[in-house]
């Protein structure tokens, strides 16, 4: 299973997602441009030494990333998703896509996804933190596919 971050803007979120990937054994794809310098100390500070235990691939843009998918499904997590992630049937080779913190993904990119899923939240709030949403989504996807580590 892979987590893909579309043009992430906050180094701390990327660091937290890298740590998540290391802990659960998920690869992480970073789709550029990013809103910070990759060697930013904040990424390493958040990911700590876990960064050495996660496979990270940086892509020059969405087209370069999309070309790596092969037959894998691309699943977009968005507040506009029509189906709850908890009602969706995941596959072990799915790629979970999360948009940039300030704007999500453009409609043209959303249209390329195999599904648009949402994580249920209370109506009084707009959205979750990117790393928190990735943790909930990956946890559910790996639970369903028996991919959680022992």
VMD Tcl script that draws the C-alpha trace (Angstrom):
set ca {
  {0.00 0.00 0.00}
  {1.20 3.50 -0.78}
  {0.40 6.99 0.49}
  {0.74 9.80 -2.05}
  {0.87 13.47 -1.07}
  {-0.02 15.95 -3.79}
  {2.08 19.13 -3.52}
  {2.34 19.07 0.29}
  {2.94 22.46 1.85}
  {3.87 21.76 5.47}
  {7.12 19.97 6.27}
  {5.84 18.75 9.63}
  {2.93 16.96 7.99}
  {5.24 15.24 5.54}
  {7.52 14.18 8.39}
  {4.57 12.73 10.30}
  {3.37 10.83 7.20}
  {6.88 9.47 6.64}
  {6.91 8.22 10.23}
  {3.47 6.67 9.68}
  {4.74 4.90 6.54}
  {7.76 3.60 8.44}
  {5.65 2.28 11.29}
  {3.04 0.54 9.12}
  {5.21 -0.45 6.16}
  {3.63 1.82 3.54}
  {5.61 3.51 0.79}
  {5.24 7.29 0.46}
  {5.09 9.23 -2.81}
  {5.69 12.98 -2.75}
  {4.32 14.84 -5.77}
  {6.12 18.11 -6.38}
  {6.26 21.00 -6.15}
  {6.34 21.05 -2.38}
  {5.83 24.14 -0.26}
  {9.18 23.76 1.49}
  {12.74 22.73 0.75}
  {13.12 18.93 0.87}
  {16.20 19.06 3.08}
  {14.24 21.16 5.52}
  {15.21 20.21 9.08}
  {11.54 20.20 10.09}
  {10.91 17.08 7.98}
  {13.72 15.17 9.64}
  {12.77 16.49 13.08}
  {9.19 15.23 12.71}
  {10.10 11.96 11.00}
  {13.11 11.50 13.32}
  {15.17 8.39 12.57}
  {12.07 6.72 11.11}
  {12.85 8.37 7.78}
  {15.49 5.67 7.28}
  {12.76 2.98 7.46}
  {10.36 4.22 4.79}
  {10.56 4.05 1.00}
  {10.07 7.60 -0.29}
  {9.75 8.50 -3.96}
  {9.68 12.08 -5.15}
  {7.93 12.83 -8.45}
  {8.47 15.94 -10.60}
  {4.71 16.37 -10.99}
  {1.41 14.52 -11.12}
  {1.97 13.09 -14.62}
  {5.27 11.53 -13.55}
  {3.61 10.06 -10.46}
  {0.57 8.80 -12.36}
  {2.82 6.96 -14.82}
  {4.09 4.77 -11.94}
  {0.67 3.43 -10.92}
  {0.26 0.60 -13.40}
  {-2.91 -1.32 -12.53}
  {-3.09 0.05 -8.98}
  {-6.18 2.02 -7.99}
  {-5.72 5.66 -7.08}
  {-8.04 6.63 -4.21}
  {-8.48 10.29 -3.39}
  {-9.33 11.30 0.16}
  {-11.30 14.52 0.09}
  {-13.90 16.32 2.16}
  {-16.01 16.24 -1.03}
  {-15.83 12.44 -1.28}
  {-19.13 10.73 -1.96}
  {-18.37 7.54 -0.05}
  {-17.11 6.96 3.47}
  {-13.75 5.22 3.67}
  {-15.37 2.87 6.18}
  {-17.86 1.63 3.57}
  {-15.22 1.13 0.85}
  {-13.46 -2.14 0.03}
  {-9.70 -1.58 -0.14}
  {-7.11 -3.70 -1.93}
  {-3.59 -4.31 -0.68}
  {-2.02 -2.48 -3.65}
  {-4.17 0.67 -3.48}
  {-2.57 4.11 -3.52}
  {-4.13 6.58 -1.08}
  {-3.89 10.15 -2.41}
  {-4.12 13.26 -0.22}
  {-4.20 16.81 -1.58}
  {-2.28 19.86 -0.49}
  {-3.28 21.27 2.86}
  {-4.67 24.58 1.58}
  {-6.57 23.44 -1.51}
  {-6.74 19.66 -1.97}
  {-6.30 18.62 -5.61}
  {-7.56 20.35 -8.77}
  {-10.72 18.89 -10.37}
  {-8.74 17.49 -13.31}
  {-6.63 15.38 -10.96}
  {-9.65 14.30 -8.93}
  {-11.21 13.08 -12.17}
  {-8.30 10.66 -12.74}
  {-8.95 8.87 -9.43}
  {-10.74 5.55 -9.20}
  {-12.69 6.67 -6.13}
  {-13.17 9.79 -4.02}
  {-13.49 8.90 -0.36}
  {-14.15 10.92 2.76}
  {-13.39 10.42 6.39}
  {-16.52 11.21 8.42}
  {-16.21 14.33 10.56}
  {-18.63 16.54 12.45}
  {-20.36 19.19 10.31}
  {-19.10 22.04 12.52}
  {-15.51 21.61 11.25}
  {-13.88 21.82 7.81}
  {-11.24 19.13 7.71}
  {-8.65 17.08 9.58}
  {-4.94 17.59 9.68}
  {-3.29 15.88 6.69}
  {-1.19 13.46 8.76}
  {-4.16 12.56 10.96}
  {-6.33 11.85 7.91}
  {-3.56 9.73 6.36}
  {-3.25 7.72 9.58}
  {-6.97 7.02 9.77}
  {-7.21 6.11 6.09}
  {-4.12 3.91 6.03}
  {-5.13 2.20 9.25}
  {-8.55 1.29 7.89}
  {-7.18 0.21 4.51}
  {-4.53 -2.01 6.10}
  {-7.02 -3.42 8.62}
  {-9.34 -4.46 5.80}
  {-6.55 -6.03 3.77}
  {-4.88 -7.76 6.75}
  {-1.80 -5.63 6.13}
  {-1.23 -4.31 9.64}
  {2.06 -5.36 11.23}
  {1.86 -7.80 14.14}
}
mol new
graphics top color blue
foreach p $ca { graphics top sphere $p radius 0.5 }
foreach p [lrange $ca 0 end-1] q [lrange $ca 1 end] { graphics top cylinder $p $q radius 0.2 }
display resetview
